[in-house]
Amino acid sequence: MSDANPDDPCSGKLSALFTRVAKHVFGFFLMVVLCNVTHYLLRPFSQPRITSDTFIGLLIGNLRIVHGFFDISAAQTLRFIIDFGMICYMFVLGIEMDPYVLLKLPTKDATVAYAGMLSTFILAGAITPFLNYTQEFKMNFTLTLSTALSSTASPVLTRLITSHKIGKSDIGQLVIAAGMHSDFISTLFISIGYIAYPIREKPSGKSRLQDSVEMTIALVIQTVITAKVSPIIMNWVNNENPEGKPMKGSHLVLAVAFMALVSSCSTVYGFSPILSAFMAGIFLPSEGRVSKWVISKINYLLSTIFYPIFFIWMGFEADFHQFEPGQIGTWARLFLLFLIATVGKVAGTVLSGVLLGFRWPESFALGLLLSTKGHYQIYLAIAAKTAGTISTSTSTVMVIAIFFTVVHAPSVVAYIIKLARKRAPTHRIALQSLDPSKEVRILLGVHGPQDAPTAINFTEISRGTAEPGIAIYLTDMIELTDNIAATLVRGDEEDTVTVTDQSVTEMREQVTAAAQAYIDHNSDGVKLRRLLALSTFSGMSQDICLLAEDLMTALIILPFHKRQRADGTLDAGHPGFRYVNRKVLRNAPCSVGILVDRGLGLVEKISRSHTSLNVAVIFISGKDDREALAYAGRVACHPGVKLTVIRFLVENSSENTTRRAGSHRVNVAEQEEEMKLDDECFAEFYERCVAGGQVAYMEKHLANSAETYSTLRSLEGQYALIIVGRGGRVNSVLTEGMNDWQQCPELGPIGDVLSGSDFSVKTSVLIIQTNNVRGELDGLDDDFSIM
């Protein structure tokens, strides 16, 4: 077989083709790598991905070697790819919009959006004609530029807000909703304006009036078909393909083909394909399996493939060699464009904030965030240049101005979080932080009538003083079985049901009767309300936490999942209630106590004239022990309770000090801060309760966890109730190693020992955990409210 002829023209063309393709593929992957690396380097500054993408795009796109890759045909192919990507982008943007918001009265977010848009549009319309963005005044360009400046890139803004973990806050939700309003209205105006001022590469040969009429009719027909027919088709496909089953290929093809068809109707008569996709998208159903599938797939396509190509194209078109930095007009157009976009938005949001009662710092921040621009605005800036409306220098100015509207956004979000930390509470409700002049609210859970005596005695010792008193929300924790679910009767109001199951109603009546009998004789300072947590074990913890949050309770008390047998030992326990207890401990909005009952309910009546109950509270260190001490302070107020505070202190020997320093890797500053808080808390309690003789005090100087264990064992039988903190201790010398053999880790090391099967059969234990701050904002809840 002879070798291939090196002079063969087909071989040469094929080799050149492969070389060009290889260069373009290499350039694509280089862009992806550089964008990811830059984004990683900018992460400490919390910059969104569009910042790094724009920077790398401008840098790479302006390299001479890159310009050498793109001849006329390659540049045209690139433009086709960009147009197709923007069609997909605008289609998804339209699906996520709600067109019927125009038929509703303006909400707060709509008012903010409209005010910001109007002020920016007026400012841009008054200033931009004098900045010579075009060689001569053009009304269509001025209106389009003013509308674009008054818009907001809602996808960029939404991603920025959610990535900074403030999407659940009131200001975060307001910014996202206002951004979507602004994006929707501005793009809608541009779409309508395109009918009056179409941009064509080739003249259609028709008058402007005829073009406008044809496009209007085609757009109306497309809109009507989309609004009326698409719900029928999409609902049918969704019903035929329920969640959890593979979607049928023929149905998926039908749905996608219908979307493509309605998106291209108006383009036949010269309407912009990109705007046509947006207009079709806004009237397609946003809910349903098909719509969610389309949104997820297109977003994946955009983020992985389209955006790197888009920003290479942006840098290629925004040629710095034609930037004209030597002319003062170039810089004037750049800075004034940025100022118009930001000052206009801020002016409008501050004015609307005055009308809505917002503080001016929040209104100012709203305006800065709503001035954020993105991919569509960049596309418009480049499209105006390729259409010959503006110069390359002016187009580059617009791209740089858009870049600066995004760069400052993370700083604004950081400012919002700083404001929230100053104004919003940085902790959940806890006994330690309660106002002494306000009543204490406790959600007290019971599993059945057998827990009623314990609940009554717990209420009695927790009542404190008559003023301000205590509010007990006695809550039945009942598993929702199939039999009980079949007896539920829905009420007239939404989300209300009546339980008609005889066993449940009888059980609740018994608990209510016992509690009411107690209230009838002890109503001074005690308020009782009955509640029901009827749910499966997987959902019961959420119901309890929601009840506690709605009622603003300071403490949740849950029965231990193990029950005492007749011989005094504890049974194996109920795994369902153990799961509930663990979930509540993890997610509760307030402090939580687990009550291990070993006879607390057997005390017939706790006297108020003489001591009838001996109670101890163990204090070692940490926030949970401080919370336990705060609760013990209420118990000490009862005249029938003799409270003893037992403080475990680390033996101050040189050997023990050395061992502590070598064995425990703790933050010294954190340890010192915790010790300071412990000393302050205990000193205040000592002065208030111990110094006057109301509470007994004992100190135990211990060297290690073995001595801790033996000391706990020595308390056996001395007290009817022992109150301890679950954990949260910085200095763990006294509990070191105790976690290794815990039977119930949810009780903590001390609580696990005291509730063990080999401990006293007459000593009940209350294990208290103070609230854990939720969210990822360094001590600030992610659903904070500052508006």
Order of alpha helices (4+ residues) and beta strands (2+ residues): alpha-alpha-alpha-alpha-alpha-alpha-alpha-alpha-alpha-alpha-alpha-alpha-alpha-alpha-alpha-alpha-alpha-alpha-beta-alpha-beta-alpha-beta-beta-alpha-beta-alpha-beta-alpha-beta-beta-alpha-beta-alpha-alpha-beta-alpha-beta-alpha-beta
